[in-house]
Each structure stands twice: as C-alpha cells, then as structure tokens.
C-alpha cells in the first residue's frame, strides 16, 4: 500500500506542469510542483524526492551550479534529476547540466510514452536504492554508513569507552532438540525482533546474532550520550519482556525460555572486514569480558562489571556478586547484578521504564511513546462499546498507519511525528465515554494521562489542538499536522475498500438510532463525499482523489440502478 515515490516538477510553465502531471499520474506516485528554484530547495530539503524534472531553459534557471545545490540539500543521496528543455540534443553528453548532475532529459513538446519509459527506469532504480539503503542501515551504524557514502571506506578506529551487551538463552541447545526447526526459527525471530526494537529505541547498535546469542554495542556514535546507561535500560526492558513471556507460557502450560545478559564497558576497535561479504564488527578484551559476564550470569539476571557500575550507579539498583574469573584471558573481575532503575528515576516507580529526565539525559526523547501507546491501545480495546464496528481499535490502528505514512512523505521531523501519532491514538478514545461528543472526553483524558509519560504542557497543548480539528464542526486545519490527521482519518474515502468500511459505519450508526433506507444511505454518502469532505495534504490529493471520484461514481450508479427498478 505504501510503496511510493515523490516526483518534483520545477517549472514555471503551467502547461508543462499540467501535462507532466497527467503523464506521470500513478497510484504509487506523489507529484509535487514548484515554480521557483528557491521553493524547490525548500521542498527537497524537507521531503524525500526521488525524481526531479528541472526546466533548464526557464528564465528563472540561474546556473548549472543550482543542480549541485539541489543535490547538496537533498535528503536522498541518489535523487535522479531530468532536464526539461526545448532543445533537441544530438546526444546525452551534450545536455546542459549533465556534468552538474542531470541523468537524462526530456524535450518539449512532451512525448508521453517516452517520458513514461524513462520514468519507469528511474523509479525502478529509486526503489532498488531504498532497498539497498535499508539493508545497509541494518548492517552498519549510522556513522559507518556515512563514511562509506562520503569516503567510500571506513577506517578501523579505536573507541575508548565502548559498551558491549550479550544475551543468551539458557539451555537453548537442549530445548532446540525438542522443537521443530521452523518453529524454533519463528520463536527466535519473535524474540530477536523485539530485542531489535528495544536496541533501536535506545540508539544502540546490533552487531550480530550467533545462534541464540545476541550482541549489541554502544558508544560507536560518539554524539549520543551515556551509552552505558542506555545499554542497561535496554537490558532491563529485554529481561522484563522475557519474564512476561514466561508468565504467559506458564499460565497456558507451554514451554518457555529463560535468558541471561552480560554488559561490560571499555576500549574497543571497530572496523569492517571482508571484501565480497563485508561485515562491521568490534574486537578487544572488552568483548571477551562482556561475553564472560553473560556466561557467568544467572537465570533471568543481568550481570554487569565494575566499569559499568561506575557509570550507572546513581540511577540503578545493583547487587554485588563478587569476583568472577575470566576464562582463557585469566584474572578476576568484580561483577554485579543489575536489578532495576531506582524508583526516583523510573516511570510509575516500577523500575523498568526510565523517567523523562533520565531519557533526556541520555539524548532520548522526553516522551515515552511506547509505554503510552501500549496503555491507550489496551484501554481502547477493553473499553470501547462492542457495537462500534467502525470506530474500533482497527480504525485507530489504520489511522495511525496512514498518519505515519503521510508524516514521512510530507517530511515531518521526529518530534512532529511523535506529537501527531499521540493525537491519532487518543482522538477516538472519547468514544469510550460518549458517542456524540467524543473529542471532548479524549482531550480531557489526554490532559490527565499524558504527563505520566513525560509529555510537556506545550506538547499536550499541540496534541489537544490536533484532536480538536477532528470535530464535526471544527474550523479548517491551520497546520500540516492537523491536515494529516484529517486525511488519515478519512483515508478510506479514497481507497478501494471504501464500500466495505462504509457499511460498518452504517451498522454502527443504526445501533445508535440513525437508521436510513438504502437510498437515504447512498444520498448521505454522496452528500458527504461531494459537498463536505476534502483532502488537505498534497500527498492525499495525489494518491486518493482519483479513487474517491471512482467511489462517488459507483454510488451514483447504485442510485441509477435503483431508479431503473
């Protein structure tokens, strides 16, 4: 559903704009227009633009160096720029601007088939670029990938205070013999996928998995503070997850896995090895000690060394366990059990989730979005009346998914996206209290509940304003976030599953006394689609208006068919 590409047309000629937009229209293509190069720079610096059509004959075209400037500010390294020109060049090498970064050209008047063919080629390259980049992001830390992109290599470097975390499932070899291979793989994937979410959330780096062992490092990206604290926070959350899974398994009389975790801090050497199958890895005594800490740990415990304690002791409860021998290397090292976050630094004083102040100290967002999301979705699922077939948890999740997609394609930053996502998750919560004035109750609950998750008053105010715009009689949206929530809330109006979702709404309305005949229901839908609803963001207009028109056409055909009989 969300495979898309942004295409930007930079041309002040209205005829060329309209012509290209008609030629390029497809459901996976979002077409943006800019009449000036200054405006184009703003768009390219905020949104991920895959292909740019640039009129190099326009009076507003400044210099070929402008192409270089576009590439400098672009959020995408490989933005494909095609020149629009009145001139017929004898060969691609003679195209003005080629040396500065254009990859091809089209001539006026427009030739639809040729343009479509060229665009299909560059769209294919763009989607391949995305896939390759996503794979590389999963393999390399950000600074390593940046060096590879800019310099073509990553030189080995010494990290003075790296952090290494190992996890391992207890008695894995024995238990794996009792499980079918595919089931074992699915279970490992289930755990490791969760571990990866935690690791990413605390801005750590997964290095590799070795069988049932999971290796993580921190401190490679020097600009992110407190790697030891973040590693300990991740370890506590991972342990809590495994214990919850164990409790569920015991209650349902199923098999369960126990875990042990070890963390150590010290000097590391980081580098890339291999030619054909390259791999980022770290080496040094620190790795060996972290591995030994994990091996020496106990069932569902986190063992840390004194080097970790020295960095995190003010914020966590720890328990001494004496000196542990380091096999092969020799020598003894003091080790401790990491028990939990101290109450004063923990959300809800439970010792598992960090407080807002601790998160900010570690360069993490002040908002604990994950805990908030879990809480509100659980409440929606449990408290919404069963006769809400449309305004149910599936609707909330659908709006959330669409809003996050629009946030990305419209170029929202991380802070704006978190605020938007929170508003989306809360906007229908009021249906648990009242069907006709649900936004009021949603806002009241947001004001009451969100401070617990680290939201500031300014953030809560922004969230309540976004929720307010979803009211039936609300004023038009005044900013991009408000436009996105409205478009996400009504996204289905421009989708092929419209009739199925609309039928759920009809049944829901009938359960609250709003009964309509078939003709009345069709007329109700047409009135809303044609006279009341509109899409606000350029993305929604480009991707949904055409299908919305088709849905309107189908409704009118139903009326005509009814009249025939």
URSUL-V872953 format. One record per residue. N is the residue number from 1. RES is the residue in one small letter. OMEGA is omega in radians with two decimals (999 if undefined). Layout:
n:N res:RES omega:OMEGA
n:N res:RES omega:OMEGA
This chain:
n:1 res:x omega:-2.99
n:2 res:x omega:2.97
n:3 res:x omega:-3.02
n:4 res:x omega:3.02
n:5 res:x omega:3.01
n:6 res:x omega:3.05
n:7 res:x omega:-3.11
n:8 res:x omega:3.06
n:9 res:x omega:3.13
n:10 res:x omega:-3.07
n:11 res:x omega:3.13
n:12 res:x omega:3.13
n:13 res:x omega:-3.06
n:14 res:x omega:-3.13
n:15 res:x omega:3.12
n:16 res:x omega:3.11
n:17 res:x omega:-3.09
n:18 res:x omega:-3.12
n:19 res:x omega:3.13
n:20 res:x omega:-3.12
n:21 res:x omega:3.11
n:22 res:x omega:-3.13
n:23 res:x omega:-3.01
n:24 res:x omega:-3.01
n:25 res:x omega:2.98
n:26 res:x omega:-3.06
n:27 res:x omega:-3.13
n:28 res:x omega:-3.05
n:29 res:x omega:3.08
n:30 res:x omega:-3.01
n:31 res:x omega:3.14
n:32 res:x omega:-3.10
n:33 res:x omega:3.01
n:34 res:x omega:-3.13
n:35 res:x omega:-3.14
n:36 res:x omega:-3.13
n:37 res:x omega:3.09
n:38 res:x omega:3.10
n:39 res:x omega:3.12
n:40 res:x omega:3.11
n:41 res:x omega:3.13
n:42 res:x omega:-3.13
n:43 res:x omega:-3.08
n:44 res:x omega:-3.14
n:45 res:x omega:-3.09
n:46 res:x omega:-3.07
n:47 res:x omega:3.12
n:48 res:x omega:-3.09
n:49 res:x omega:-3.10
n:50 res:x omega:-3.11
n:51 res:x omega:3.09
n:52 res:x omega:2.96
n:53 res:x omega:-3.00
n:54 res:x omega:3.14
n:55 res:x omega:-3.09
n:56 res:x omega:3.10
n:57 res:x omega:-3.11
n:58 res:x omega:3.13
n:59 res:x omega:-3.13
n:60 res:x omega:3.09
n:61 res:x omega:-3.00
n:62 res:x omega:-3.09
n:63 res:x omega:3.05
n:64 res:x omega:-3.14
n:65 res:x omega:3.12
n:66 res:x omega:3.10
n:67 res:x omega:3.11
n:68 res:x omega:3.14
n:69 res:x omega:3.10
n:70 res:x omega:-3.13
n:71 res:x omega:-3.13
n:72 res:x omega:-3.07
n:73 res:x omega:-3.08
n:74 res:x omega:3.08
n:75 res:x omega:-3.14
n:76 res:x omega:-3.09
n:77 res:x omega:-3.08
n:78 res:x omega:3.00
n:79 res:x omega:-3.08
n:80 res:x omega:-3.10
n:81 res:x omega:3.08
n:82 res:x omega:3.14
n:83 res:x omega:2.96
n:84 res:x omega:-3.06
n:85 res:x omega:3.03
n:86 res:x omega:-3.04
n:87 res:x omega:3.07
n:88 res:x omega:-3.10
n:89 res:x omega:3.14
n:90 res:x omega:3.14
n:91 res:x omega:-3.09
n:92 res:x omega:-3.10
n:93 res:x omega:-3.12
n:94 res:x omega:-3.11
n:95 res:x omega:3.11
n:96 res:x omega:3.12
n:97 res:x omega:-3.11
n:98 res:x omega:-3.12
n:99 res:x omega:-3.10
n:100 res:x omega:3.05
n:101 res:x omega:3.05
n:102 res:x omega:-3.10
n:103 res:x omega:-3.13
n:104 res:x omega:3.14
n:105 res:x omega:2.97
n:106 res:x omega:-3.10
n:107 res:x omega:3.04
n:108 res:x omega:-0.03
n:109 res:x omega:-3.04
n:110 res:x omega:3.08
n:111 res:x omega:-2.99
n:112 res:x omega:-3.06
n:113 res:x omega:3.13
n:114 res:x omega:-3.14
n:115 res:x omega:3.13
n:116 res:x omega:3.14
n:117 res:x omega:-3.14
n:118 res:x omega:-3.12
n:119 res:x omega:3.11
n:120 res:x omega:3.12
n:121 res:x omega:-3.07
n:122 res:x omega:3.02
n:123 res:x omega:3.11
n:124 res:x omega:3.10
n:125 res:x omega:-3.12
n:126 res:x omega:-3.13
n:127 res:x omega:3.06
n:128 res:x omega:3.09
n:129 res:x omega:-3.13
n:130 res:x omega:-3.11
n:131 res:x omega:3.13
n:132 res:x omega:-3.13
n:133 res:x omega:3.11
n:134 res:x omega:3.10
n:135 res:x omega:3.13
n:136 res:x omega:3.11
n:137 res:x omega:3.10
n:138 res:x omega:-3.08
n:139 res:x omega:-2.98
n:140 res:x omega:2.96
n:141 res:x omega:-3.05
n:142 res:x omega:-3.09
n:143 res:x omega:3.08
n:144 res:x omega:3.14
n:145 res:x omega:3.10
n:146 res:x omega:3.11
n:147 res:x omega:3.13
n:148 res:x omega:3.14
n:149 res:x omega:-3.03
n:150 res:x omega:-3.04
n:151 res:x omega:-3.13
n:152 res:x omega:-3.14
n:153 res:x omega:3.06
n:154 res:x omega:-3.11
n:155 res:x omega:3.09
n:156 res:x omega:-3.14
n:157 res:x omega:3.13
n:158 res:x omega:3.08
n:159 res:x omega:-3.01
n:160 res:x omega:-3.06
n:161 res:x omega:3.08
n:162 res:x omega:3.13
n:163 res:x omega:3.13
n:164 res:x omega:3.14
n:165 res:x omega:3.06
n:166 res:x omega:2.94
n:167 res:x omega:-3.12
n:168 res:x omega:3.10
n:169 res:x omega:-3.07
n:170 res:x omega:3.12
n:171 res:x omega:-3.09
n:172 res:x omega:-3.08
n:173 res:x omega:3.14
n:174 res:x omega:-3.09
n:175 res:x omega:-3.11
n:176 res:x omega:3.12
n:177 res:x omega:-3.08
n:178 res:x omega:-3.08
n:179 res:x omega:3.08
n:180 res:x omega:-3.05
n:181 res:x omega:-3.11
n:182 res:x omega:3.11
n:183 res:x omega:3.10
n:184 res:x omega:-3.12
n:185 res:x omega:3.13
n:186 res:x omega:-3.12
n:187 res:x omega:3.08
n:188 res:x omega:-3.13
n:189 res:x omega:3.13
n:190 res:x omega:3.14
n:191 res:x omega:-3.06
n:192 res:x omega:3.08
n:193 res:x omega:3.09
n:194 res:x omega:3.11
n:195 res:x omega:-3.10
n:196 res:x omega:3.08
n:197 res:x omega:3.13
n:198 res:x omega:-3.13
n:199 res:x omega:3.13
n:200 res:x omega:-3.11
n:201 res:x omega:-3.14
n:202 res:x omega:3.02
n:203 res:x omega:3.01
n:204 res:x omega:-3.11
n:205 res:x omega:3.00
n:206 res:x omega:3.11
n:207 res:x omega:-3.11
n:208 res:x omega:2.93
n:209 res:x omega:3.10
n:210 res:x omega:-3.01
n:211 res:x omega:3.12
n:212 res:x omega:3.13
n:213 res:x omega:-3.07
n:214 res:x omega:-3.05
n:215 res:x omega:-3.09
n:216 res:x omega:3.05
n:217 res:x omega:3.03
n:218 res:x omega:3.11
n:219 res:x omega:3.09
n:220 res:x omega:3.04
n:221 res:x omega:-2.99
n:222 res:x omega:-3.04
n:223 res:x omega:3.13
n:224 res:x omega:-3.01
n:225 res:x omega:2.94
n:226 res:x omega:-3.14
n:227 res:x omega:-3.13
n:228 res:x omega:3.12
n:229 res:x omega:-3.13
n:230 res:x omega:3.10
n:231 res:x omega:3.12
n:232 res:x omega:3.08
n:233 res:x omega:3.12
n:234 res:x omega:-3.13
n:235 res:x omega:3.13
n:236 res:x omega:3.14
n:237 res:x omega:3.10
n:238 res:x omega:3.12
n:239 res:x omega:3.14
n:240 res:x omega:3.12
n:241 res:x omega:-3.13
n:242 res:x omega:3.11
n:243 res:x omega:3.08
n:244 res:x omega:3.10
n:245 res:x omega:3.12
n:246 res:x omega:3.13
n:247 res:x omega:3.13
n:248 res:x omega:-3.13
n:249 res:x omega:3.12
n:250 res:x omega:-3.13
n:251 res:x omega:-3.13
n:252 res:x omega:3.11
n:253 res:x omega:3.09
n:254 res:x omega:3.14
n:255 res:x omega:-3.13
n:256 res:x omega:3.11
n:257 res:x omega:3.00
n:258 res:x omega:-3.04
n:259 res:x omega:2.94
n:260 res:x omega:-3.03
n:261 res:x omega:3.08
n:262 res:x omega:-3.12
n:263 res:x omega:3.07
n:264 res:x omega:-3.12
n:265 res:x omega:3.12
n:266 res:x omega:-3.10
n:267 res:x omega:3.10
n:268 res:x omega:2.92
n:269 res:x omega:-3.13
n:270 res:x omega:3.14
n:271 res:x omega:3.14
n:272 res:x omega:3.11
n:273 res:x omega:3.11
n:274 res:x omega:3.09
n:275 res:x omega:-3.13
n:276 res:x omega:3.11
n:277 res:x omega:-3.06
n:278 res:x omega:-3.08
n:279 res:x omega:3.05
n:280 res:x omega:-3.10
n:281 res:x omega:3.08
n:282 res:x omega:-3.11
n:283 res:x omega:3.05
n:284 res:x omega:-3.13
n:285 res:x omega:3.14
n:286 res:x omega:3.12
n:287 res:x omega:-3.12
n:288 res:x omega:-3.12
n:289 res:x omega:3.10
n:290 res:x omega:3.11
n:291 res:x omega:3.12
n:292 res:x omega:3.10
n:293 res:x omega:3.11
n:294 res:x omega:-3.12
n:295 res:x omega:-3.11
n:296 res:x omega:-3.13
n:297 res:x omega:-3.12
n:298 res:x omega:-3.07
n:299 res:x omega:3.11
n:300 res:x omega:3.09
n:301 res:x omega:3.08
n:302 res:x omega:3.12
n:303 res:x omega:3.13
n:304 res:x omega:3.14
n:305 res:x omega:-3.13
n:306 res:x omega:3.12
n:307 res:x omega:3.06
n:308 res:x omega:-3.13
n:309 res:x omega:-3.13
n:310 res:x omega:-3.09
n:311 res:x omega:-3.00
n:312 res:x omega:-2.98
n:313 res:x omega:-3.11
n:314 res:x omega:-2.98
n:315 res:x omega:-3.06
n:316 res:x omega:2.99
n:317 res:x omega:-3.11
n:318 res:x omega:-3.13
n:319 res:x omega:-3.14
n:320 res:x omega:3.07
n:321 res:x omega:3.06
n:322 res:x omega:-3.11
n:323 res:x omega:3.14
n:324 res:x omega:3.13
n:325 res:x omega:3.07
n:326 res:x omega:-3.08
n:327 res:x omega:-3.14
n:328 res:x omega:-3.14
n:329 res:x omega:-3.09
n:330 res:x omega:3.13
n:331 res:x omega:-3.12
n:332 res:x omega:3.12
n:333 res:x omega:3.09
n:334 res:x omega:3.12
n:335 res:x omega:-3.03
n:336 res:x omega:2.97
n:337 res:x omega:3.00
n:338 res:x omega:-3.01
n:339 res:x omega:-3.10
n:340 res:x omega:3.01
n:341 res:x omega:3.06
n:342 res:x omega:-3.04
n:343 res:x omega:-3.07
n:344 res:x omega:3.12
n:345 res:x omega:-3.04
n:346 res:x omega:3.07
n:347 res:x omega:3.14
n:348 res:x omega:3.12
n:349 res:x omega:-3.12
n:350 res:x omega:3.04
n:351 res:x omega:-3.09
n:352 res:x omega:-3.06
n:353 res:x omega:-3.09
n:354 res:x omega:3.07
n:355 res:x omega:3.14
n:356 res:x omega:-3.10
n:357 res:x omega:3.12
n:358 res:x omega:3.10
n:359 res:x omega:-3.12
n:360 res:x omega:3.13
n:361 res:x omega:-3.12
n:362 res:x omega:-3.11
n:363 res:x omega:3.06
n:364 res:x omega:3.09
n:365 res:x omega:3.13
n:366 res:x omega:-3.10
n:367 res:x omega:3.00
n:368 res:x omega:-3.03
n:369 res:x omega:-3.04
n:370 res:x omega:3.14
n:371 res:x omega:3.12
n:372 res:x omega:-3.10
n:373 res:x omega:3.12
n:374 res:x omega:-3.10
n:375 res:x omega:-3.03
n:376 res:x omega:3.12
n:377 res:x omega:3.10
n:378 res:x omega:3.14
n:379 res:x omega:3.13
n:380 res:x omega:-3.11
n:381 res:x omega:-3.05
n:382 res:x omega:-2.98
n:383 res:x omega:-3.13
n:384 res:x omega:3.07
n:385 res:x omega:-3.07
n:386 res:x omega:-3.13
n:387 res:x omega:3.06
n:388 res:x omega:-3.13
n:389 res:x omega:-3.14
n:390 res:x omega:-3.13
n:391 res:x omega:-3.14
n:392 res:x omega:-3.08
n:393 res:x omega:3.09
n:394 res:x omega:3.10
n:395 res:x omega:3.13
n:396 res:x omega:-3.13
n:397 res:x omega:3.11
n:398 res:x omega:3.11
n:399 res:x omega:3.11
n:400 res:x omega:-3.13
n:401 res:x omega:-3.14
n:402 res:x omega:-3.13
n:403 res:x omega:3.13
n:404 res:x omega:3.06
n:405 res:x omega:3.13
n:406 res:x omega:3.12
n:407 res:x omega:-3.14
n:408 res:x omega:-3.06
n:409 res:x omega:3.10
n:410 res:x omega:3.00
n:411 res:x omega:3.07
n:412 res:x omega:3.05
n:413 res:x omega:-3.05
n:414 res:x omega:-3.14
n:415 res:x omega:3.13
n:416 res:x omega:-3.13
n:417 res:x omega:3.11
n:418 res:x omega:3.12
n:419 res:x omega:3.13
n:420 res:x omega:-3.10
n:421 res:x omega:3.11
n:422 res:x omega:3.12
n:423 res:x omega:3.12
n:424 res:x omega:-3.09
n:425 res:x omega:-3.11
n:426 res:x omega:-2.88
n:427 res:x omega:3.11
n:428 res:x omega:-3.14
n:429 res:x omega:-3.12
n:430 res:x omega:3.09
n:431 res:x omega:3.06
n:432 res:x omega:-3.10
n:433 res:x omega:-3.01
n:434 res:x omega:-3.08
n:435 res:x omega:-3.00
n:436 res:x omega:-3.14
n:437 res:x omega:-2.99
n:438 res:x omega:-3.11
n:439 res:x omega:3.13
n:440 res:x omega:-3.12
n:441 res:x omega:3.09
n:442 res:x omega:-3.14
n:443 res:x omega:3.13
n:444 res:x omega:-3.13
n:445 res:x omega:3.11
n:446 res:x omega:3.13
n:447 res:x omega:-3.11
n:448 res:x omega:-2.91
n:449 res:x omega:-3.00
n:450 res:x omega:3.09
n:451 res:x omega:3.14
n:452 res:x omega:-3.09
n:453 res:x omega:3.01
n:454 res:x omega:3.14
n:455 res:x omega:3.08
n:456 res:x omega:3.12
n:457 res:x omega:3.11
n:458 res:x omega:3.12
n:459 res:x omega:3.14
n:460 res:x omega:3.11
n:461 res:x omega:3.11
n:462 res:x omega:-3.13
n:463 res:x omega:-3.13
n:464 res:x omega:3.10
n:465 res:x omega:3.10
n:466 res:x omega:3.11
n:467 res:x omega:-3.10
n:468 res:x omega:-3.07
n:469 res:x omega:3.12
n:470 res:x omega:3.08
n:471 res:x omega:-3.12
n:472 res:x omega:-3.06
n:473 res:x omega:-3.08
n:474 res:x omega:3.04
n:475 res:x omega:3.11
n:476 res:x omega:-3.12
n:477 res:x omega:-3.08
n:478 res:x omega:3.09
n:479 res:x omega:-3.03
n:480 res:x omega:-3.13
n:481 res:x omega:3.11
n:482 res:x omega:3.08
n:483 res:x omega:-3.09
n:484 res:x omega:-3.11
n:485 res:x omega:3.10
n:486 res:x omega:3.13
n:487 res:x omega:3.12
n:488 res:x omega:-3.12
n:489 res:x omega:-3.10
n:490 res:x omega:-3.09
n:491 res:x omega:-3.08
n:492 res:x omega:3.12
n:493 res:x omega:3.14
n:494 res:x omega:3.13
n:495 res:x omega:-3.11
n:496 res:x omega:3.11
n:497 res:x omega:-3.07
n:498 res:x omega:-3.02
n:499 res:x omega:-3.14
n:500 res:x omega:3.14
n:501 res:x omega:3.13
n:502 res:x omega:3.13
n:503 res:x omega:3.06
n:504 res:x omega:3.11
n:505 res:x omega:3.14
n:506 res:x omega:3.14
n:507 res:x omega:3.12
n:508 res:x omega:3.13
n:509 res:x omega:3.13
n:510 res:x omega:-3.14
n:511 res:x omega:3.08
n:512 res:x omega:3.04
n:513 res:x omega:-3.14
n:514 res:x omega:-3.10
n:515 res:x omega:3.14
n:516 res:x omega:3.01
n:517 res:x omega:-3.13
n:518 res:x omega:-3.14
n:519 res:x omega:3.11
n:520 res:x omega:3.14
n:521 res:x omega:3.10
n:522 res:x omega:3.14
n:523 res:x omega:3.11
n:524 res:x omega:3.14
n:525 res:x omega:-3.12
n:526 res:x omega:3.14
n:527 res:x omega:-3.14
n:528 res:x omega:-3.09
n:529 res:x omega:-3.04
n:530 res:x omega:-2.97
n:531 res:x omega:-3.04
n:532 res:x omega:-3.04
n:533 res:x omega:2.97
n:534 res:x omega:2.99
n:535 res:x omega:-3.04
n:536 res:x omega:-3.11
n:537 res:x omega:3.10
n:538 res:x omega:3.13
n:539 res:x omega:-3.13
n:540 res:x omega:3.11
n:541 res:x omega:-3.09
n:542 res:x omega:-3.02
n:543 res:x omega:-2.99
n:544 res:x omega:-3.02
n:545 res:x omega:-3.09
n:546 res:x omega:3.13
n:547 res:x omega:3.06
n:548 res:x omega:3.09
n:549 res:x omega:3.11
n:550 res:x omega:3.10
n:551 res:x omega:3.08
n:552 res:x omega:3.14
n:553 res:x omega:3.13
n:554 res:x omega:3.11
n:555 res:x omega:3.12
n:556 res:x omega:3.08
n:557 res:x omega:3.09
n:558 res:x omega:3.12
n:559 res:x omega:3.14
n:560 res:x omega:3.13
n:561 res:x omega:3.10
n:562 res:x omega:-3.10
n:563 res:x omega:3.14
n:564 res:x omega:-3.09
n:565 res:x omega:999
